[in-house]
Amino acid sequence: MATDCIFCKIVAGEIPAAVVRRTDRLVAFRDVSPQAPVHILVIPTEHIASLQEVRDGRLVGDMLIMARDIARDEQIAENGYRVVLNINRDGGQTVFHLHVHLLGGRRLTWPPG
């Protein structure tokens, strides 16, 4: 755990979050500043700063599968949703703990920003 990482503190239960799913390797919770009606973050329980540091490709696959399953549970899968990974500063990453955004519940436009 990185002591100054907000997502590590959520994993440890030190900061409350609206958790929607948890496994031994992953936690999914609602974003506190949602950009769509459904905006859920899926993070690993282990601190990994970004995709650039991932050593286990299965972890990223598990994150995507969890996002897909949550999209089904949230009833946004049929109409469509977006899964976003922002990597490092120029890629829009603001919290340096690997995470995917699951966004849906409205028509999403392109390009995103």
C-alpha atoms as a printed R data frame, in Angstrom:
    type eleno elety resid chain resno       x       y       z
1   ATOM     1    CA   MET     A     1   0.000   0.000   0.000
2   ATOM     2    CA   ALA     A     2   1.217   3.462  -0.860
3   ATOM     3    CA   THR     A     3   0.575   5.557   2.242
4   ATOM     4    CA   ASP     A     4  -0.450   8.675   0.313
5   ATOM     5    CA   CYS     A     5  -2.651   6.885  -2.269
6   ATOM     6    CA   ILE     A     6  -6.377   7.566  -1.929
7   ATOM     7    CA   PHE     A     7  -7.270   4.328  -3.729
8   ATOM     8    CA   CYS     A     8  -5.045   2.283  -1.384
9   ATOM     9    CA   LYS     A     9  -6.899   3.901   1.511
10  ATOM    10    CA   ILE     A    10 -10.229   2.866  -0.067
11  ATOM    11    CA   VAL     A    11  -8.946  -0.711  -0.449
12  ATOM    12    CA   ALA     A    12  -7.885  -0.699   3.224
13  ATOM    13    CA   GLY     A    13 -11.247   0.683   4.350
14  ATOM    14    CA   GLU     A    14  -9.676   3.886   5.695
15  ATOM    15    CA   ILE     A    15 -11.768   6.025   3.331
16  ATOM    16    CA   PRO     A    16 -15.418   5.122   2.711
17  ATOM    17    CA   ALA     A    17 -16.552   4.304  -0.808
18  ATOM    18    CA   ALA     A    18 -19.736   2.997  -2.423
19  ATOM    19    CA   VAL     A    19 -18.288  -0.426  -3.233
20  ATOM    20    CA   VAL     A    20 -20.253  -2.381  -5.826
21  ATOM    21    CA   ARG     A    21 -18.002  -5.449  -6.051
22  ATOM    22    CA   ARG     A    22 -14.915  -6.808  -4.334
23  ATOM    23    CA   THR     A    23 -12.651  -9.807  -4.862
24  ATOM    24    CA   ASP     A    24  -9.285 -10.642  -3.352
25  ATOM    25    CA   ARG     A    25  -7.560  -8.833  -6.280
26  ATOM    26    CA   LEU     A    26 -10.026  -6.091  -7.283
27  ATOM    27    CA   VAL     A    27 -12.383  -3.484  -5.858
28  ATOM    28    CA   ALA     A    28 -15.053  -1.613  -7.817
29  ATOM    29    CA   PHE     A    29 -16.733   1.499  -6.460
30  ATOM    30    CA   ARG     A    30 -18.784   4.462  -7.642
31  ATOM    31    CA   ASP     A    31 -16.840   7.559  -8.669
32  ATOM    32    CA   VAL     A    32 -17.416  10.489  -6.300
33  ATOM    33    CA   SER     A    33 -17.460  12.883  -9.273
34  ATOM    34    CA   PRO     A    34 -19.443  10.930 -11.885
35  ATOM    35    CA   GLN     A    35 -19.165  11.915 -15.542
36  ATOM    36    CA   ALA     A    36 -22.125   9.730 -16.550
37  ATOM    37    CA   PRO     A    37 -25.161   8.236 -14.780
38  ATOM    38    CA   VAL     A    38 -23.059   5.113 -14.200
39  ATOM    39    CA   HIS     A    39 -19.409   5.861 -13.403
40  ATOM    40    CA   ILE     A    40 -17.625   3.086 -11.566
41  ATOM    41    CA   LEU     A    41 -13.906   2.612 -11.002
42  ATOM    42    CA   VAL     A    42 -12.304  -0.834 -10.983
43  ATOM    43    CA   ILE     A    43  -8.938  -0.978  -9.225
44  ATOM    44    CA   PRO     A    44  -6.499  -3.667  -8.135
45  ATOM    45    CA   THR     A    45  -6.100  -4.167  -4.388
46  ATOM    46    CA   GLU     A    46  -2.326  -4.075  -4.933
47  ATOM    47    CA   HIS     A    47  -0.816  -0.632  -5.541
48  ATOM    48    CA   ILE     A    48   0.274  -0.380  -9.169
49  ATOM    49    CA   ALA     A    49   0.780   3.210 -10.312
50  ATOM    50    CA   SER     A    50  -0.286   2.826 -13.960
51  ATOM    51    CA   LEU     A    51  -0.629   0.441 -16.868
52  ATOM    52    CA   GLN     A    52   3.063   1.112 -17.581
53  ATOM    53    CA   GLU     A    53   3.938  -0.863 -14.432
54  ATOM    54    CA   VAL     A    54   1.660  -3.891 -14.945
55  ATOM    55    CA   ARG     A    55   3.562  -7.177 -14.926
56  ATOM    56    CA   ASP     A    56   0.547  -9.527 -14.927
57  ATOM    57    CA   GLY     A    57  -1.662  -9.187 -18.001
58  ATOM    58    CA   ARG     A    58  -4.306 -11.364 -16.353
59  ATOM    59    CA   LEU     A    59  -4.891  -8.584 -13.840
60  ATOM    60    CA   VAL     A    60  -5.918  -6.143 -16.573
61  ATOM    61    CA   GLY     A    61  -8.072  -8.835 -18.159
62  ATOM    62    CA   ASP     A    62  -9.771  -9.447 -14.813
63  ATOM    63    CA   MET     A    63 -10.395  -5.696 -14.460
64  ATOM    64    CA   LEU     A    64 -12.066  -5.576 -17.873
65  ATOM    65    CA   ILE     A    65 -14.183  -8.666 -17.168
66  ATOM    66    CA   MET     A    66 -15.298  -7.157 -13.852
67  ATOM    67    CA   ALA     A    67 -16.240  -3.916 -15.660
68  ATOM    68    CA   ARG     A    68 -18.245  -5.957 -18.194
69  ATOM    69    CA   ASP     A    69 -20.055  -7.874 -15.451
70  ATOM    70    CA   ILE     A    70 -20.871  -4.672 -13.569
71  ATOM    71    CA   ALA     A    71 -22.189  -3.115 -16.796
72  ATOM    72    CA   ARG     A    72 -24.579  -6.055 -17.037
73  ATOM    73    CA   ASP     A    73 -25.611  -5.651 -13.386
74  ATOM    74    CA   GLU     A    74 -26.150  -1.903 -13.889
75  ATOM    75    CA   GLN     A    75 -28.289  -2.686 -16.962
76  ATOM    76    CA   ILE     A    76 -26.186  -0.574 -19.331
77  ATOM    77    CA   ALA     A    77 -24.606  -3.428 -21.311
78  ATOM    78    CA   GLU     A    78 -27.308  -3.713 -23.957
79  ATOM    79    CA   ASN     A    79 -27.299  -0.018 -24.901
80  ATOM    80    CA   GLY     A    80 -23.541   0.289 -24.575
81  ATOM    81    CA   TYR     A    81 -20.888   1.637 -22.275
82  ATOM    82    CA   ARG     A    82 -17.283   2.764 -22.288
83  ATOM    83    CA   VAL     A    83 -14.267   1.433 -20.399
84  ATOM    84    CA   VAL     A    84 -11.396   3.926 -20.137
85  ATOM    85    CA   LEU     A    85  -7.807   3.587 -18.959
86  ATOM    86    CA   ASN     A    86  -5.955   6.875 -18.555
87  ATOM    87    CA   ILE     A    87  -2.185   6.421 -18.443
88  ATOM    88    CA   ASN     A    88   0.098   9.027 -16.887
89  ATOM    89    CA   ARG     A    89  -0.354  12.805 -16.902
90  ATOM    90    CA   ASP     A    90  -0.736  13.487 -20.614
91  ATOM    91    CA   GLY     A    91  -3.179  10.587 -20.823
92  ATOM    92    CA   GLY     A    92  -5.381  12.213 -18.184
93  ATOM    93    CA   GLN     A    93  -4.447  10.063 -15.185
94  ATOM    94    CA   THR     A    94  -4.916  12.044 -11.967
95  ATOM    95    CA   VAL     A    95  -4.793   9.262  -9.359
96  ATOM    96    CA   PHE     A    96  -1.657   7.199  -9.770
97  ATOM    97    CA   HIS     A    97  -3.130   3.833  -8.864
98  ATOM    98    CA   LEU     A    98  -4.137   1.712 -11.856
99  ATOM    99    CA   HIS     A    99  -7.871   1.976 -12.525
100 ATOM   100    CA   VAL     A   100 -10.443   1.620 -15.266
101 ATOM   101    CA   HIS     A   101 -13.482   3.830 -15.570
102 ATOM   102    CA   LEU     A   102 -16.782   2.176 -16.469
103 ATOM   103    CA   LEU     A   103 -19.073   4.847 -17.942
104 ATOM   104    CA   GLY     A   104 -22.612   4.466 -19.224
105 ATOM   105    CA   GLY     A   105 -26.261   5.219 -18.805
106 ATOM   106    CA   ARG     A   106 -26.301   7.893 -21.526
107 ATOM   107    CA   ARG     A   107 -25.072   8.321 -25.095
108 ATOM   108    CA   LEU     A   108 -21.341   8.944 -24.970
109 ATOM   109    CA   THR     A   109 -19.700  11.164 -27.580
110 ATOM   110    CA   TRP     A   110 -16.378  10.944 -29.365
111 ATOM   111    CA   PRO     A   111 -13.717  12.218 -29.133
112 ATOM   112    CA   PRO     A   112 -13.815  12.186 -25.342
113 ATOM   113    CA   GLY     A   113 -11.569  15.195 -24.738
